[in-house]
Amino acid sequence: MKRRLAPRLRFVAVALAGLMLIVGCGQSKAPLNTTLPVAQDVPKLMQMLESKKRTDRAAAASYLAALAEKGQLGDQSQAALTKLQELAQKDKEETVKRAAADAIAKFQGSGG
């Protein structure tokens, strides 16, 4: 019995590993390209702050913070900061609140 079970388990393990490689282990596609955010991404990031997905809202907050640190938000800085403050206070997801609060701290550290 043990001899028959081992090849079957090995086959199942190899098949699952192959399937995971093909499918991508359930990874979602990045909301933006995988490079660092640039000023042209700000409109998309502002839309992402309104997303129903908490991961999109948290990622957008982090990306906006990175742009603020680089001084690339320009005239959209105040609108982004206002929306981040709203998320930090009112979002139902703790991860989004934390990401927004971290982003606000970076805004304030960069001179907003």
Secondary structure, DSSP 8 states (H G I E B T S, - for coil): -HHHHHHHHHHHHHHHHHHHHHHTTT----SS-SS---GGGHHHHHHHTT-S-HHHHHHHHHHHHHHHHTT--GGGHHHHHHHHHHHHHH-S-HHHHHHHHHHHHHHHHHT-
